Amino acid sequence: MPTRVAEAEWRGNLREGNGTMKFDAWEGPYSFVSRFEQGEGTNPEELIAAAHAGCFSMAFADDLANAGYKPVSVRTTARVTVEKVGGGFTITKSALSTEAEVPDISQKAFVELANGAKAGCPVSRALAGVEITLEARLV
């Protein structure tokens, strides 16, 4: 498996500084405001949310196919929460919400496979110290 690479540069102090993050297909700005308030640009937690949503969707689609189902689509949103804990900030939760179109699957099998993907996707495993919740809806 390849090693994935991303870069970040921060200029200035925490509150007034700014930076850029980039990887092969994307480059964008981030700042204190985009991370801890509401402002233009991205932030590390948003990128973790994107990674978690993408990883879960792929893992769920694979688990469904391996169980003999033919998923039409899996759409997932991840909401990553960062909170002040003790003297610093901590990612405390990743809430996954998915809806999938999967013909000929029972609700029970759907939920079991969704929970398996939640536990088994590599990003969930990397976030093992974080509360991960899942709402799964069959459409």
N, CA, C and O of each residue as an XYZ file, in Angstrom:
556
protein
N       0.844     -1.186      0.000
C       0.000      0.000      0.000
C       0.885      1.244      0.000
O       1.913      1.276      0.675
N       0.491      2.253     -0.746
C       1.285      3.481     -0.791
C       1.140      4.302      0.495
O       0.149      4.182      1.216
N       2.122      5.118      0.759
C       2.053      6.089      1.854
C       1.509      7.386      1.285
O       2.019      7.889      0.285
N       0.487      7.925      1.908
C      -0.128      9.168      1.441
C       0.556     10.358      2.102
O       0.973     10.271      3.257
N       0.672     11.457      1.386
C       1.404     12.621      1.868
C       0.529     13.863      1.760
O      -0.147     14.077      0.754
N       0.551     14.665      2.794
C      -0.076     15.986      2.787
C       0.886     16.943      3.479
O       1.726     16.526      4.276
N       0.758     18.214      3.172
C       1.635     19.228      3.748
C       0.807     20.357      4.334
O      -0.316     20.617      3.902
N       1.383     21.022      5.324
C       0.761     22.222      5.886
C       1.853     23.214      6.253
O       2.939     22.832      6.689
N       1.549     24.484      6.072
C       2.443     25.550      6.515
C       1.599     26.568      7.274
O       0.528     26.968      6.817
N       2.093     26.981      8.432
C       1.436     28.011      9.242
C       2.370     29.204      9.338
O       3.567     29.037      9.573
N       1.838     30.407      9.158
C       2.621     31.634      9.244
C       2.025     32.527     10.324
O       0.842     32.863     10.276
N       2.838     32.906     11.285
C       2.389     33.815     12.334
C       1.961     33.084     13.581
O       2.168     31.879     13.724
N       1.352     33.845     14.494
C       0.893     33.235     15.743
C      -0.465     32.570     15.542
O      -1.055     32.649     14.464
N      -0.951     31.915     16.592
C      -2.183     31.127     16.457
C      -3.375     31.975     16.040
O      -4.049     31.642     15.066
N      -3.651     33.058     16.748
C      -4.879     33.832     16.499
C      -4.841     34.691     15.240
O      -5.861     34.827     14.565
N      -3.705     35.267     14.913
C      -3.649     36.176     13.759
C      -2.984     35.569     12.541
O      -3.012     36.158     11.460
N      -2.391     34.408     12.702
C      -1.691     33.781     11.591
C      -2.641     33.120     10.608
O      -3.862     33.169     10.753
N      -2.042     32.505      9.613
C      -2.826     31.769      8.624
C      -1.922     30.736      7.981
O      -0.700     30.770      8.130
N      -2.541     29.831      7.274
C      -1.742     28.788      6.653
C      -2.411     28.198      5.443
O      -3.513     28.582      5.051
N      -1.706     27.251      4.864
C      -2.245     26.489      3.750
C      -1.981     25.019      4.010
O      -0.971     24.641      4.605
N      -2.906     24.209      3.553
C      -2.752     22.765      3.583
C      -2.884     22.290      2.146
O      -3.645     22.856      1.361
N      -2.139     21.249      1.812
C      -2.253     20.745      0.446
C      -1.900     19.273      0.388
O      -1.133     18.744      1.193
N      -2.496     18.647     -0.598
C      -2.150     17.295     -0.983
C      -2.302     17.231     -2.489
O      -2.657     18.229     -3.115
N      -2.045     16.104     -3.068
C      -1.932     15.974     -4.514
C      -3.045     16.676     -5.300
O      -2.759     17.392     -6.259
N      -4.296     16.484     -4.912
C      -5.419     16.991     -5.713
C      -6.042     18.277     -5.175
O      -7.013     18.767     -5.751
N      -5.507     18.840     -4.080
C      -6.168     19.991     -3.462
C      -5.170     20.840     -2.693
O      -4.200     20.326     -2.134
N      -5.416     22.144     -2.672
C      -4.671     23.065     -1.821
C      -5.634     24.152     -1.369
O      -6.419     24.660     -2.169
N      -5.576     24.515     -0.077
C      -6.476     25.540      0.420
C      -5.991     26.177      1.705
O      -5.113     25.647      2.386
N      -6.584     27.338      2.035
C      -6.184     28.083      3.222
C      -6.897     27.594      4.481
O      -7.963     26.983      4.414
N      -6.280     27.879      5.635
C      -6.934     27.676      6.921
C      -6.430     28.723      7.891
O      -5.361     29.303      7.703
N      -7.225     28.961      8.945
C      -6.898     30.003      9.916
C      -7.544     29.672     11.253
O      -8.298     28.706     11.369
N      -7.243     30.477     12.253
C      -7.879     30.313     13.563
C      -9.398     30.434     13.407
O     -10.151     29.647     13.980
N      -9.839     31.426     12.626
C     -11.274     31.656     12.445
C     -11.939     30.474     11.743
O     -13.026     30.058     12.144
N     -11.308     29.926     10.701
C     -11.936     28.796     10.003
C     -11.914     27.533     10.847
O     -12.678     26.602     10.593
N     -11.042     27.495     11.852
C     -10.969     26.301     12.690
C     -11.837     26.396     13.932
O     -12.559     25.448     14.242
N     -11.793     27.492     14.639
C     -12.461     27.584     15.941
C     -13.699     28.471     15.945
O     -14.406     28.540     16.950
N     -13.966     29.147     14.838
C     -15.156     29.992     14.713
C     -15.821     29.629     13.394
O     -15.854     28.454     13.030
N     -16.342     30.595     12.681
C     -16.908     30.356     11.352
C     -16.244     31.332     10.401
O     -16.487     32.537     10.468
N     -15.413     30.819      9.524
C     -14.738     31.697      8.585
C     -14.367     30.957      7.329
O     -14.520     29.740      7.230
N     -13.876     31.711      6.370
C     -13.516     31.153      5.081
C     -12.279     30.268      5.222
O     -11.372     30.563      6.000
N     -12.263     29.193      4.464
C     -11.147     28.260      4.498
C     -11.572     26.961      5.147
O     -12.730     26.793      5.531
N     -10.647     26.062      5.265
C     -10.926     24.759      5.840
C     -10.271     24.650      7.205
O      -9.828     25.650      7.770
N     -10.212     23.448      7.729
C      -9.534     23.191      8.998
C      -9.242     21.701      9.087
O      -9.837     20.910      8.356
N      -8.335     21.311      9.970
C      -7.988     19.891     10.065
C      -9.189     18.992     10.367
O      -9.282     17.891      9.825
N     -10.098     19.441     11.215
C     -11.245     18.599     11.572
C     -12.176     18.375     10.382
O     -12.744     17.293     10.237
N     -12.334     19.381      9.539
C     -13.154     19.237      8.336
C     -12.536     18.205      7.389
O     -13.254     17.421      6.768
N     -11.218     18.207      7.281
C     -10.555     17.231      6.427
C     -10.653     15.835      7.019
O     -10.780     14.860      6.279
N     -10.597     15.721      8.341
C     -10.809     14.420      8.986
C     -12.240     13.951      8.729
O     -12.462     12.768      8.472
N     -13.215     14.864      8.795
C     -14.607     14.500      8.517
C     -14.752     13.993      7.079
O     -15.423     12.990      6.838
N     -14.129     14.678      6.136
C     -14.194     14.236      4.735
C     -13.563     12.858      4.582
O     -14.100     11.993      3.890
N     -12.419     12.661      5.233
C     -11.750     11.363      5.156
C     -12.615     10.264      5.773
O     -12.699      9.162      5.231
N     -13.260     10.564      6.908
C     -14.077      9.551      7.568
C     -15.299      9.206      6.731
O     -15.641      8.032      6.589
N     -15.964     10.221      6.172
C     -17.140      9.971      5.329
C     -16.764      9.146      4.103
O     -17.464      8.197      3.750
N     -15.667      9.506      3.460
C     -15.234      8.772      2.271
C     -14.818      7.348      2.581
O     -15.172      6.419      1.856
N     -14.066      7.178      3.657
C     -13.593      5.847      4.046
C     -14.768      4.942      4.411
O     -14.843      3.799      3.960
N     -15.687      5.462      5.229
C     -16.847      4.661      5.622
C     -17.669      4.265      4.406
O     -18.068      3.107      4.288
N     -17.934      5.209      3.493
C     -18.747      4.906      2.306
C     -18.129      3.787      1.480
O     -18.833      2.889      1.019
N     -16.815      3.841      1.293
C     -16.135      2.794      0.529
C     -16.190      1.458      1.264
O     -16.472      0.424      0.657
N     -15.922      1.479      2.570
C     -15.922      0.234      3.358
C     -17.313     -0.392      3.369
O     -17.446     -1.608      3.232
N     -18.353      0.433      3.531
C     -19.718     -0.069      3.566
C     -20.093     -0.677      2.218
O     -20.679     -1.758      2.167
N     -19.758      0.013      1.127
C     -20.053     -0.517     -0.208
C     -19.342     -1.854     -0.423
O     -19.914     -2.779     -1.001
N     -18.109     -1.951      0.038
C     -17.360     -3.200     -0.102
C     -17.974     -4.318      0.737
O     -18.117     -5.446      0.266
N     -18.336     -4.001      1.984
C     -18.961     -5.007      2.846
C     -20.287     -5.488      2.263
O     -20.603     -6.677      2.310
N     -21.061     -4.550      1.711
C     -22.328     -4.932      1.079
C     -22.082     -5.878     -0.097
O     -22.753     -6.901     -0.227
N     -21.119     -5.530     -0.951
C     -20.820     -6.360     -2.123
C     -20.294     -7.739     -1.697
O     -20.661     -8.757     -2.283
N     -19.443     -7.759     -0.685
C     -18.901     -9.038     -0.205
C     -19.982     -9.926      0.400
O     -19.836    -11.148      0.441
N     -21.069     -9.309      0.870
C     -22.189    -10.075      1.428
C     -23.198    -10.465      0.340
O     -24.227    -11.070      0.640
N     -22.910    -10.124     -0.911
C     -23.766    -10.543     -2.017
C     -24.777     -9.505     -2.473
O     -25.625     -9.812     -3.311
N     -24.715     -8.291     -1.953
C     -25.633     -7.226     -2.363
C     -24.968     -6.348     -3.414
O     -23.745     -6.348     -3.560
N     -25.792     -5.598     -4.145
C     -25.279     -4.702     -5.176
C     -25.676     -3.270     -4.835
O     -26.720     -2.790     -5.278
N     -24.838     -2.582     -4.044
C     -25.192     -1.209     -3.670
C     -25.227     -0.293     -4.889
O     -24.331     -0.321     -5.732
N     -26.281      0.520     -4.964
C     -26.398      1.517     -6.024
C     -25.645      2.768     -5.609
O     -24.926      3.358     -6.416
N     -25.804      3.179     -4.353
C     -25.088      4.341     -3.840
C     -25.023      4.287     -2.319
O     -25.896      3.726     -1.657
N     -23.969      4.883     -1.792
C     -23.804      5.079     -0.347
C     -23.368      6.527     -0.170
O     -22.308      6.925     -0.651
N     -24.182      7.307      0.516
C     -23.882      8.726      0.748
C     -23.737      8.947      2.247
O     -24.646      8.629      3.014
N     -22.599      9.492      2.666
C     -22.309      9.631      4.088
C     -21.864     11.044      4.419
O     -21.100     11.659      3.675
N     -22.346     11.548      5.538
C     -21.890     12.802      6.122
C     -21.219     12.473      7.443
O     -21.736     11.669      8.219
N     -20.073     13.085      7.707
C     -19.404     12.948      9.002
C     -19.331     14.330      9.631
O     -18.951     15.306      8.984
N     -19.701     14.397     10.903
C     -19.626     15.647     11.658
C     -18.620     15.431     12.788
O     -18.893     14.718     13.753
N     -17.455     16.058     12.649
C     -16.385     15.908     13.634
C     -16.448     17.077     14.602
O     -16.473     18.241     14.201
N     -16.475     16.741     15.894
C     -16.574     17.744     16.952
C     -15.230     17.907     17.636
O     -14.591     16.924     18.012
N     -14.802     19.156     17.796
C     -13.598     19.469     18.572
C     -14.051     20.321     19.758
O     -14.812     21.275     19.600
N     -13.569     19.958     20.943
C     -13.958     20.665     22.162
C     -12.732     20.939     23.018
O     -11.714     20.255     22.913
N     -12.849     21.947     23.863
C     -11.786     22.215     24.822
C     -11.929     21.203     25.960
O     -12.965     21.135     26.621
N     -10.893     20.437     26.170
C     -10.867     19.418     27.218
C      -9.603     19.665     28.029
O      -8.494     19.622     27.497
N      -9.779     19.922     29.314
C      -8.610     20.229     30.133
C      -7.936     21.477     29.605
O      -8.579     22.515     29.443
N      -6.645     21.384     29.334
C      -5.898     22.548     28.873
C      -5.771     22.671     27.373
O      -5.086     23.573     26.893
N      -6.415     21.786     26.608
C      -6.265     21.859     25.155
C      -7.504     21.399     24.423
O      -8.510     21.028     25.028
N      -7.410     21.432     23.135
C      -8.532     21.025     22.294
C      -8.381     19.560     21.891
O      -7.275     19.072     21.658
N      -9.521     18.873     21.814
C      -9.551     17.445     21.520
C     -10.702     17.140     20.576
O     -11.798     17.680     20.723
N     -10.447     16.278     19.615
C     -11.545     15.751     18.798
C     -12.263     14.740     19.677
O     -11.671     13.749     20.106
N     -13.534     14.990     19.942
C     -14.290     14.149     20.873
C     -15.295     13.228     20.197
O     -15.718     12.237     20.792
N     -15.689     13.539     18.954
C     -16.746     12.751     18.338
C     -16.687     12.858     16.823
O     -16.345     13.901     16.266
N     -17.030     11.754     16.172
C     -17.305     11.764     14.744
C     -18.660     11.095     14.566
O     -18.806      9.899     14.818
N     -19.641     11.863     14.134
C     -21.003     11.359     13.947
C     -21.221     11.090     12.459
O     -21.263     12.011     11.644
N     -21.356      9.819     12.130
C     -21.605      9.413     10.754
C     -23.104      9.300     10.520
O     -23.840      8.767     11.351
N     -23.539      9.805      9.387
C     -24.931      9.667      8.968
C     -24.892      9.216      7.515
O     -24.367      9.915      6.649
N     -25.455      8.042      7.260
C     -25.378      7.502      5.912
C     -26.756      7.100      5.414
O     -27.630      6.706      6.187
N     -26.924      7.209      4.120
C     -28.092      6.647      3.470
C     -27.597      5.909      2.240
O     -26.741      6.390      1.498
N     -28.156      4.740      2.050
C     -27.691      3.904      0.955
C     -28.867      3.284      0.221
O     -29.889      2.927      0.808
N     -28.684      3.173     -1.063
C     -29.668      2.490     -1.894
C     -29.098      1.112     -2.204
O     -28.116      0.975     -2.933
N     -29.740      0.087     -1.629
C     -29.261     -1.289     -1.765
C     -30.469     -2.181     -2.006
O     -31.226     -2.450     -1.074
N     -30.666     -2.644     -3.230
C     -31.817     -3.505     -3.509
C     -31.725     -4.837     -2.751
O     -30.639     -5.362     -2.505
N     -32.884     -5.353     -2.397
C     -33.026     -6.719     -1.866
C     -32.249     -6.989     -0.587
O     -31.733     -8.091     -0.402
N     -32.158     -6.004      0.297
C     -31.484     -6.213      1.582
C     -32.497     -5.974      2.696
O     -33.339     -5.081      2.599
N     -32.410     -6.770      3.745
C     -33.285     -6.550      4.903
C     -32.716     -5.428      5.755
O     -31.522     -5.135      5.698
N     -33.575     -4.808      6.541
C     -33.133     -3.753      7.447
C     -32.081     -4.282      8.426
O     -31.100     -3.601      8.726
N     -32.299     -5.497      8.915
C     -31.369     -6.094      9.877
C     -29.982     -6.269      9.261
O     -28.987     -5.882      9.873
N     -29.901     -6.841      8.073
C     -28.611     -7.042      7.403
C     -27.954     -5.702      7.092
O     -26.740     -5.548      7.227
N     -28.770     -4.733      6.674
C     -28.263     -3.392      6.358
C     -27.576     -2.775      7.571
O     -26.452     -2.282      7.468
N     -28.247     -2.801      8.714
C     -27.702     -2.204      9.940
C     -26.458     -2.957     10.403
O     -25.478     -2.335     10.813
N     -26.486     -4.282     10.342
C     -25.320     -5.076     10.756
C     -24.100     -4.742      9.902
O     -23.003     -4.559     10.429
N     -24.288     -4.663      8.592
C     -23.173     -4.360      7.705
C     -22.693     -2.918      7.888
O     -21.494     -2.654      7.813
N     -23.614     -1.991      8.125
C     -23.224     -0.598      8.377
C     -22.376     -0.495      9.642
O     -21.357      0.197      9.656
N     -22.791     -1.177     10.690
C     -22.013     -1.149     11.938
C     -20.649     -1.804     11.763
O     -19.666     -1.357     12.356
N     -20.581     -2.849     10.963
C     -19.293     -3.472     10.684
C     -18.356     -2.531      9.951
O     -17.165     -2.474     10.254
N     -18.893     -1.789      8.981
C     -18.081     -0.817      8.245
C     -17.632      0.317      9.163
O     -16.509      0.809      9.049
N     -18.512      0.727     10.069
C     -18.149      1.787     11.031
C     -16.951      1.357     11.860
O     -16.032      2.145     12.080
N     -16.955      0.130     12.315
C     -15.869     -0.357     13.159
C     -14.609     -0.668     12.359
O     -13.499     -0.546     12.876
N     -14.773     -1.068     11.108
C     -13.642     -1.587     10.361
C     -12.950     -0.654      9.395
O     -11.843     -0.958      8.952
N     -13.556      0.473      9.049
C     -12.882      1.323      8.064
C     -11.606      1.897      8.689
O     -11.583      2.189      9.885
N     -10.547      2.061      7.892
C      -9.271      2.509      8.444
C      -9.332      3.836      9.193
O      -8.623      4.007     10.184
N     -10.153      4.771      8.751
C     -10.229      6.049      9.464
C     -10.911      5.858     10.813
O     -10.485      6.464     11.796
N     -11.956      5.036     10.894
C     -12.571      4.735     12.195
C     -11.536      4.117     13.127
O     -11.479      4.450     14.311
N     -10.734      3.232     12.595
C      -9.710      2.581     13.418
C      -8.674      3.595     13.892
O      -8.190      3.508     15.021
N      -8.330      4.563     13.028
C      -7.381      5.609     13.423
C      -7.974      6.513     14.500
O      -7.246      7.077     15.317
N      -9.294      6.647     14.495
C      -9.993      7.483     15.482
C     -10.480      6.662     16.670
O     -11.488      7.013     17.283
N      -9.801      5.599     17.000
C     -10.247      4.660     18.029
C     -10.513      5.321     19.381
O     -11.344      4.822     20.141
N      -9.848      6.409     19.704
C     -10.067      7.082     20.981
C     -11.202      8.086     20.956
O     -11.429      8.792     21.939
N     -11.917      8.158     19.844
C     -12.989      9.133     19.645
C     -14.328      8.408     19.620
O     -14.428      7.310     19.072
N     -15.354      9.010     20.206
C     -16.701      8.434     20.109
C     -17.166      8.514     18.663
O     -17.177      9.593     18.071
N     -17.549      7.376     18.093
C     -18.066      7.333     16.726
C     -19.486      6.816     16.769
O     -19.743      5.708     17.240
N     -20.403      7.624     16.276
C     -21.812      7.219     16.209
C     -22.205      7.022     14.753
O     -21.535      7.497     13.836
N     -23.306      6.311     14.566
C     -23.780      6.027     13.205
C     -25.282      6.038     13.160
O     -25.951      5.388     13.964
N     -25.811      6.789     12.204
C     -27.226      6.709     11.824
C     -27.222      6.182     10.403
O     -26.598      6.777      9.523
N     -27.908      5.075     10.167
C     -27.928      4.466      8.840
C     -29.364      4.337      8.355
O     -30.232      3.811      9.052
N     -29.592      4.833      7.132
C     -30.941      4.794      6.575
C     -30.895      4.132      5.209
O     -30.114      4.515      4.338
N     -31.740      3.140      5.044
C     -31.880      2.439      3.779
C     -32.902      3.182      2.939
O     -34.027      3.413      3.383
N     -32.515      3.561      1.718
C     -33.442      4.285      0.837
C     -33.765      3.461     -0.395
O     -34.529      3.905     -1.252
